[in-house]
Structure formats: C-alpha cells, structure tokens
Amino acid sequence: MTTAPPTTAPASVPVPAAQAIQRVGVVGCGVMGAGLAEVCARAGRDVLIVSSSEAGLTRGRGRLERSLGNAVRKGKISEAGREETLARVTYATDLGSFHDRQLVLEAVPEHEPTKLDIFQTLDKVVEDPDAILASNTSALPVIRLARATRRPEHVLGLHFFNPAPVLPLVEVVSSLLTGERTRRTAAEFVTEVLGKQAIHAGDRSGFVVNALLIPYLVAAIRMYEAGYADARTIDNAMTLGCSHPMGPLALADLIGLDTVAAIASALYEEFKEPTHAVPPMLSRMVDGGLLGRKSGEGFYSY
Ligand code: CAA
C-alpha cells in the first residue's frame, strides 16, 4: 500500500468494522454496478441494487447472471455458489430502500449533477450514521460528493476496475474530509472481505490508474484518427510488443467510449494538459451512440 494522503477529519469518527458490514447497497447496474454487486454477493454480503428504471434492473440482472455463468464455466465458483450468490442480490428502483445499508457503492455514469443528487439522497435515506458512502467515480472530485452530504467524513472513493469480478485492484480515494477510520475500514473491507488489493490514492482527477491509462488510450485514438495505423495494427502492437492483455482500442471499447471521454474531460478540466483533451473522433463516436462493447459498436463490432 502507498502512503495515505493527508486528511483533516478527526480520527475518532465511528464506523462499523469491515467484517460487520453485511448489508451493501449498489447504485446503478451498468457494467460496473453489476460487477460490484457480484463481487460483494460472492463475498457473502446481502446486496441491494437500486437503478432508476425497471428496464435498467432487468439489464443489470442479465449482466450478473451472464458473468456468474462465466465464472461457473471457468471453474471459479460451483453451480450452487452461483445460485447462492444470485439469492443474495435484490433489486429496487427507489433509493429509499437503502435505509438499512451499512455501505453504499455508487456506480452511475460520470455525470456530476447526477452523482451529487444521489449523495444528497443517500445522506437522507441511509439511517445508520456510521454507514460508509462510497463512489466508484474514476475522475470526479470525491470532496464535492462528500460536501453534498452532512457526513463528509464517511464519504470516500472506492474505484474498481472492469471487469470487477476479475481485476484485483481497488483504489481507495480519501478526500481532505474523509475520516481516518472510514479510510481504514473501507480498505479492510476491500482486502479482507472482498479479497482484493487496495492502494490508497489522493483526491486528484484520475487517481493513479486513469492518470496513466487515459493519456495512453487518447494517444491510440489520435493515431487511429490520423490514419497512421488501423485498429488491429495498433492493438496488435501493444499485445504482441508489450504483452498487454488487450490493445488500447479494444480496451477503450471494453471500458465504454462514453466513460473514456468523460474521464478524459475531467482530467483535462483538472490539469489542462493537451494529452487529456478528448479527440474529435471520440466525441463523434459518443455522439453517435458508438460506445464500444455495451452498444455493440466501437472501434470493433461485437
Ligand atoms: N469471475 C471470476 N473470474 C472470472 C470470471 C468471473 N465472472 N470470468 C473470467 N474469470 C477469470 C478467468 O477464469 C481467468 O482466470 P485465470 O487466468 O485464473 O484462468 C481470467 O478471469 C481471464 O478470463 P478469460 O480467460 O475469460 O478472458 P481473457 O483471458 O480473454 O481476459 C480480460 C479478459 C480479463 C478482460 C483481459 O483481457 C484483461 O485483463 N484486459 C484488460 C482489462 C483492463 O485493463 N481493465 C481495466 C480498465 S480501466 C477501468 O476499468 C477503470 C476505469 O475507471 C476506466
């Protein structure tokens, strides 16, 4: 683990111990929300997913079922384990259902007003004053989400990676107002309950991973846009030449081109570096609904 970023919140803020966190809420059931729900349910937690629409919930349930089917085929869990995991997950369309949650993971698209609204509501509906409210944001300032609540010391970022059931890292992001015990308990939950690896990161856009990853993806998109090389050539260069599991354009498709564009914009807003500026081709693909794997079309067809 890296050195913890500075925090000004008091060390004595009470939060539940990591193992005592049994009831988890997940806001959103897109690619990341469904992945987070799966990870927590596989760790034996009671998981309640809230999405704004029934249609969203149906798609999310489908994602969860497919992913668990995949895990059974790959020998990661048994058929009984799959059934038990699915039975631990319930679904609702009203954030008010989170009244008894001890930890809430927000995983909606990178749209700040939506996230602010959600944190404001979570603050009102989650009854346990010691509950931890976490965002899976990749690039937005955690402190703004914290300030939307009356309990900023209990708010932090828990940033997972796609596919969440497979990738071991979680960035634990403390804002200047995050309490030390919140940070410690959240990190313990990530490592001891979920069995993942945690690194601590400060509240700076992109944290560690995306600050390094996004300029690389943007550079690959610019190379493609300039007509220097086609998508397969660019991706083969990085899989065969650098042993990456997938090339940058295939990875952008996996992450979602809307998400890549949103993170790049947030990085650009924070640092004003040209390497973060969203390439015109990426903007037009997002405008056109070509979002990568989730829409069936991106740099490749699915
Ligand atoms: N549950 C548990 N394990 C699973 C699983 C599931 N549902 N599905 C697959 N697995 C396991 C497999 O069993 C396999 O494990 P072993 O190697 O131990 O056998 C491993 O996951 C790989 O799975 P597959 O063989 O099915 O697939 P693959 O080898 O083609 O790998 C991939 C697919 C994991 C996506 C790989 O290509 C990869 O790691 N790509 C890079 C992904 C990446 O960089 N993600 C980060 C994106 S950035 C981000 O998410 C943050 C952000 O803010 C944008």
Residues whose N, C-alpha, C, O or C-beta is under 5 A from the ligand:
A	BS01	CAA	S67 L68 N70 A71 K74 K76 S138 F160 F161 N162 P163 P165 V166 P245 M246 I255
